[in-house]
Every structure is written in C-alpha cells, then in structure tokens.
Amino acid sequence: MSSRRPAFIRNYDAWGHLEVFLVAAVAAVLSIRLFLELTGYPQLGGEGLHIAHMLWGGLLMAAAMIMLLSFIGRTIHRWASLIGGLGFGVFIDEIGKFVTSNNDYFFEPAVSLIYVVFVLTFMAAHIIHSRPRYSPAEYLMNALHRMEEVVFQDLDSAERGQTLALLEKCNRANPLVACLTDLLDRTDLVGAGSPGFLGRLRRMWRYLYRRLARMPQFPKMVIWLFVVQLALKLLYVGIVVFLVGYGRNKVPLNGLMAWFIGRIEDLTFVDYAQLLSSVLSGVFVLIGVLRIRRSRTAAFLMFEQSILVSIFLTEVFSFYEQQFLALIGLGLNILLLTITRYALRQEASSVSTVVT
C-alpha cells in the first residue's frame, strides 16, 4: 500500500448522518430525564446492585459500531447514526455520576456539561467537513460510494445529477472519472415517484418563502422578527441574571439605581457571560438590520451568526442556571436557525438562477 494514500477520506453525506446522531442523542437525554421525573427515579437491580442506564448506552453504541463494521451502504449509515446517537445520549446522561466524588446524578451543572459536549461534537464535525476543501480524490471516492444505486438499479435523475456533480470536481485525467461518467449516462433511470410527506412539506415551504420574499414588506418583517427575538432574549437574560433567586418582594422601588448597581457587583462569571454573549448576539442582529436593504444574503448571514452565538455561548450558561427551563430558548433558537438557513439557501438559489 502506498504511503501517500490518505488515512482519512471524508464522507460528503456525513452532515445528514451527524444531524440524526445529535438529534437522537438529545432526544434520548430529554426522554430519560422526563421518564425518571414522572416515575420517581426507579432503579433497576436490588440487594446492593444498580444497573446504570449508561450501560445500555454503551450497548447501543457498540451495536452501531458492529453494524458499520459488518455492512456497507447508505442505509446502514442512517440506522447506525440513529442507534449510535440514542446510545450516546443514554450514556452521556449520567455524566453527573462521573465528575463528582459521590456519584451525584443530580449534580446541578450536569445538564450544562451535557450541552457543552453536544456543542463540541457539532463544532468538531463542522471543522472536519468545512476545512480544508474536499480533495479530488475525496470527491471521486464519494462518487464511487454513490454508485451503489447503479448496482441495485435504483438510480433516479436527482441521484445521477448529484453524482455527476461530484465527478465534475474530480481530476479529469483519472481514467476512472470517464468510466463512471459513461456508466451513469448509460444507466436506465427509475422514476422519482410521488413525493412523500417530507417532500410535500419542503415544496410547501419553498412556495411560502418565495411568496413572502416577493412582498415589499419582507425586509421589515425580517427586521421585526429578529429585533423582537433579541428583545425577548435580553429580557429573559435580564430576569435570570438580576431577579431569579433574589425575590421580587426584595426589589426596592425607591433607590432602584443603587440596588441595580449593587446587583451588578454581585454578578458571577456565569451572569457576566450570559450578558456579554447576549450583547454580542445583539451586535450581529444590528449589523444584519443595517445590511438587509443592500443584500439579503449578507443580512441573513449576520442573523445566523447572532443565533449561533446564542446557541453556543448564551445557552450554555442558561442551562447552568436554569437547567431544563432553558430548553424553551434553545428550541426557539434552533427554529430560527432552521428558518434562517433555509432563507439563505433560497436566496443563493435565486441569485444563481438570475446569473444563469
């Protein structure tokens, strides 16, 4: 084997599998905590034995690994992503027991630590697949990987177009590129079939977005959406930092400024982190508002940065202070991020259509 052969070939379709992995892991943590809360924290075992659910998480992760080592194909990748994500969530849920000397499952920062682990996992995956660019050899390997649809005579026009797009980025001097291109051109295509529920849902969202984007009031609607979101977030952080745990009846109506200054002096690092990250998020919103008239794409990129700051910084410290009450803010941020990224894709596609 040549020493020049790369040790790691990145999977072009990995993002979809990683999203399933993380969603399954988060769902596992939330489901376990909800189940334990509703059932009074039952224990498996007896007579001095306790079967921790971390063990079941390890078994699920091992099952996912065995599946990946034993079988090939995109279908097995999807199943392994789901099973491995569930196992990882079940495993990491017991982190409190392994960072405390008394094995405390209810260790207060545990939820924040779990959230940090998920954020670091997402960031690591983003770094792996965003830098550096894919090499021609990686594009060719991914094109080969997609040829399984040809083997099973299940290639449709969209899949052929995606594979040809990968081959376009390969080294044309490689004879394998011409062979695969010719094979794709000679392969009979299957019908795409009627779109399923998700396909109809995507089509509906595309139609709604394009209708909204053509409205003259669209920039104002976007501005109001993010300004209101920012105001609610600052209000929430202000309440958490200055009022929660202090007591409304202790807030003096006279001498309010002196009380406020006194509260600032008592703020912890977590409080300052929430405030500063919220201000940074607000700066990105302000830049986006100023840019939306010139370029919607540039504005949406700033709004995306604002949401990412909230998810990766503000929410970490919110979870530390409020545990699962912070899930509401996280859910809204994820919803806004999904909408913003969809808008970015639609703006990019409309620009490319105009150019062509």
N, C-alpha and C positions, 0 to 999 in steps of 0.2 A: 504493500500500500504506500502510495506517495506521501512524503512528509508535508507536501504542500496542500494536501486535502484539508479543507476547513473542518474543525471539530464540531462546530455548531451551525446548522442550517435552519434559519428561522422559517416558521410556518406563516404564510401570507394570510391564512384564515384564522390565525390564533386569537384575534380580538373577540370574535364571536364566542369561542370556547371559553376564554377568560372571563367574559361577562357572565356566562352561565355559571362558571365556577364561583365567582364572587356573589352573585345573586343567591345561589343555592346556599353558600356559607352564611350570608346574612340572614336568610330565611330560617336556617337551622338554629342559629343563636336566638332569634326572636321567638321561634316556636317553642324551643326548650324552656326559655325563661317564662313565657306565658303559661305553658303547661305546668311547670313547677309551682308557679304562683297560684294557679287555680286549684291544684290538687294538694297543696300544703306540703310541698317538697318531700315526696315519698322517697324511700331508699330501697334499692334492690340488694338483697342479701339479708343477713341476720347472724346472730351469735358471733359478733365481732367482725363479720365480713361486710364489706361495702363494695359493690360493683359500680365504679365510677363510669359515667357515660362517656368520658374521654376514651375508654377502651373501645366502645362502639365506633367512635370517630376514627380511631386507628384502624379498625377492621374495614370500614368503608373506604378509607384512603388506600389500604393495601389491596382491596378488591379493584379499585380504579387502576392502580399500578399494574396488577396482574392482567387486567383487560387490555391495557396499552401494550404490554409486552407480548401478549398472546395473539392479538388480532390486528389487522390493518384496515384502514378505511376511515372516511369522514364520519360515518355513522357511529363507529366505536369511539371516536374522539368526543362526539357530543354526549354519549352516555357516560364516558369516563369523566368528562367535565362536570356533569351533574352529580354523579355519585361521589367523586372526589371533593367537590365543593360542599356537599352535605356532610361528608366525613370531617373536613377541615373545620366547618362551623361547630359541629358537635365536639370536636377536640379542643378548639380554642376557647370554647365557652367556660372551661374550667381553669382558665389561666390564673384566677384569683388564688386557687389552691397551691399553685406552684411558684408564686412570687411572695408568699407570706410564710413566716415560720410556723404558724398554727394552722396551715391549710384552710384558710378562710375563703370559702366560695363567695361570701357576701362582701369581700374587700371592695370598698367604695370606688377606687379608681379602676377596677377591673373592666368595666364597660368601656371606659376611655381607652384603656390599653388594647382591648379587642378592636376598637375603632381604628386606633393607630396602626395595628397590624394589617387591617384591611386597606388602609390608605397606602402604607408602604408596599403592600403587594401590588396594588394598582399602579403606583409610581414605578416600581421595578419593571412591570410588564410594559409600561409606556416607554421607559428608557430603552428597553431591549428592542422594541419594534419601531422606534422613531429615529434612533441614531445608532450607527450611520445608515445611509440609504442601503436598500437591498442591492446585492451584487448581481451581475448577470447570471452567475451560477445558481444563486438562490431563486431567481425568477424561473430558471429552467427546471430546477428541482420541484418547485411548486406546480409548474405546468405538468410535469410528469405525474405528480401526485393527483392532479385532477383528471388524468386520463382514465381513472377507474370508471368514469361514466361511459367511456367508449367500450371498455371491457364488458360492462353489463348492458350495453346497447340502450342506455338511458340518458343520452346526451340531448339536451334541448338547445334552442338557439341562444338563450341567455348564457348558459354554461359554456357553449362554444365561444361566444364573444369574449367572455371573461378569460378563458384560457388563451385565446389568440392575443389578447391584450398583454398577458404575461409574456408570451413568446416574442412580442414586438420589442420588449425591453431586454431580450437576451442578446448574446453575441451572435450575429448573423453568420459568422464564419464557422460556427459549430454545426456540423452536418446534422446533428440531432434536431436542431431547430427546424430545418427544412422538412425533415421526415415527419415530425409531429404536426407541422402546419398542413402538410399534404394529407396526413391521416385525418385530421379534423375536417378538411374540406371534402373528403370522400365519405365521411361517416354520415349515415342516414340519421336525421334528427327525429326525436319524438315530439309530440305535441305538448305544449306547455300546460294544457288542461285549464279548467276553470280555476280562477284564483280562490284560495281558501279564505277563512275568516281574516287572518292577518293581512293577506294580500288586499282584500276589500277595504280593510281598515286603513292601510297605507295609502290606497288610492283616494279614499275619502279625505284623509288629512292633507294630501297633496292638493286636492281640489279646493279645500277650505283655505289653505295657506295662500294659494295663488289668487283666490278671490279677495282675501284680505290685503295682500301685497299690492293689488292694483288700486286700492282705495286711497284717496288723497289724505285721509286722516290716519293712515297706517303709521307713519313716523311718530305722531303724537300718541297713538295708542301704545306703541312700544315704550316710549319715554315714560308715560304714566305707569305702565306695568312695572318697570324697574325702579322708578322713583318710589312708588308705593311699597314695593318689596323691600327696598332699602330702609324706608322709614319704619316699617314694621319690625325689621331686624334690629335696627338701632334701639327702638322702643323695648323690644324683648331683652336685648343685652343690657340696657339700662336698668330694667326691672330686676333682672337676675343679679347684676353686679351691686346695685345700690339698695334694693329693697328686700329681696328674698333672704330670709333668715334674720332680718332686722326687726320686722314687725311694723305694720302701718301705724299703729297707735303710738309708736315711739318717734315718728317723724314730726318734728316741731313745725307748726305753722309760722310762728314768729322765729326770726333768726334762721330762716331756711338756708341762706347762703353759708352761714357759719357751720350749720350741720352738714351741708354738702361738702365743704372743704374738709371737715373732719372725717367724713366718709372716704374721701379721696386718700387721705393719709393712712387709712386702714386697709386700703386695697391690697390684695395679694398679687403674686405674679400671674396667677390664672385670670384674675379680674382684668389686669392690665392687658394681658394677651388677647382676651375677648374684645376689649375696647379698641385696641390698636388694629387688630385684624379686621374689625368691622369698619373702621375708618379707611383702611387700605381698600377694602371692598367698595366703599363709597366713592373713593377716588376713581376707580375703574368705571363705575357707573357714570360719574360726571364726565369723564373723557368720552365715553360712548354716546352720551346725550349730545355733546358738542360736535361729534363726528357724524351723527346719523343723517344729517342733511346732505353731506358731501358723499358719504359712502356707507351704505347699509352694512356691507360686509365688515368694514373696519369697526363700525359701532357694535355689531354682534360679537366680534372678537373681543372687544373690551368688556362687554356684558358677560361673555363666557369666562374671562379672567376673573371678574368680580365673583361669579358663582363658585369658581374653583377655589378662590381664596376662602370663601365661606365654608366650603366643604372640607378643605384640607387643613384649615387653621382654626377658624371660629368654632366649628362644630366639635373639634377635638376637645376644646376647653369647655364647651357647653355640656358635653357628655360627662366630663369630670364633675361638673357642678350639679347637673340636673338629671343624670342618668337617662332613663328612657323617655322623659318628657322632651328631651332634645330631638327625639325621633321625628316629631312633627316638623321642626325646622329642617331637618335633614331630608325628609320626604318632599317638602316644598322646593328645596334647593335642587334635588335630583330631577323633579318635574320641570323646573325652569331650565336646568341644564339640557334636558332632553329636547325641550321646545327650541332652545337657542341653537343647539347643534343641528336640529332639523332645518331651522331657518337658514343657517349657514350653508347647508348642502343645497337647499333650494336656490339661494342667491347665487351660489357658484354655478349651478346648472343653468340658470337663466343667463348668466354672463357668458358662459361657454356657448350657449345657443345663439346669442346675439353676435358673438365673434365669428361663428361658423356661418 
